Amino acid sequence: MKSILANRRLWLILLVGFMLVYPFIFGQSGYYITIFVMVSIYIISAMSLNLLAGNGGQMSVGQAGFLTIGGYTVAILSTTVGLPLLVVLPLAGIVTGLIGLIIGLPAVRLKGHFLAVATLGFGLSIPQIALNWDSLTGGYSGMAVSRPEWLSGNLELFYVVILIVIVVIWAIHNILKSSLGRAFMAIRESEVAAQSTGINLAFYKTVMFMISAFFTGIAGGIYGYWFGYVSPNDFTIATSFLLLAMVVVGGLASIPGAIIGAILFTILPEFTRSFVGLNNIIIGLAVILVILFLPRGLVSITELFKKKSQVKKEETEIIKEVV
């Protein structure tokens, strides 16, 4: 047990160290830093969806809507109202969380594909609302996002993004380890059994949607600050399906799985730009193959190696005993 904890700490230290020196490895290239920021945005979004779908068993195909709301909240509060980043980003999460509450209240009565269709409708409607609400969102023109002066350079904002990602990972990890997280997983396993133990299904399902929306809204806000602009076409329904693919391929109900899926499907398009449509084909094949051969996602590969090594040890011990 101690060796496992030591290994985790070592990997964590190496990961944080890599993130700190990442910009200098690539000569502070804006292109590579932007890729890292997009990976960070999708890591937060994928973990938020995984909390809802993987740990809570509540299917959602509307996460792109929450990203859009978070982005526009940042644009309105930073540019129109003039609030600072330290106030705007939490408010982006809170506003998006409140929208998640509104969506979650009727959604608690739905299950399976009915819930998926309902969230799909939400994901489709948000860009249309942004397009037609010209007075608030700028319509087709979108909105500019004002960065604070102390974050005028990409390097400064990059380190702020790293800090936010670390805090979000820590927060979601602690939520899942708490009584709240255990209630989510009990609902996922069996709603009837969970209810029989005194778990209020409507309350906890609504809380799931709120928490998932809150963190996704923060991810959308980071996007707005980084690119300095948000529009209705930034996050489409294709983004929602991409996030779902990240969670399925990386590993349901697993924080490392969500991180793996986000990294994989954010970097992959950069290698397939020259081949139109190839990215979608690869993602589709990856989802199919993982469902068929690794139902628990890519994160379960390490478990397979551990099992094989354990079997070999047992076989070796048996051979020694026989000899």
Beta strands, then each sheet from edge to edge (+ up, - down):
strand 1: 143-144
strand 2: 229-230
sheet 1: 1+ 2-
end
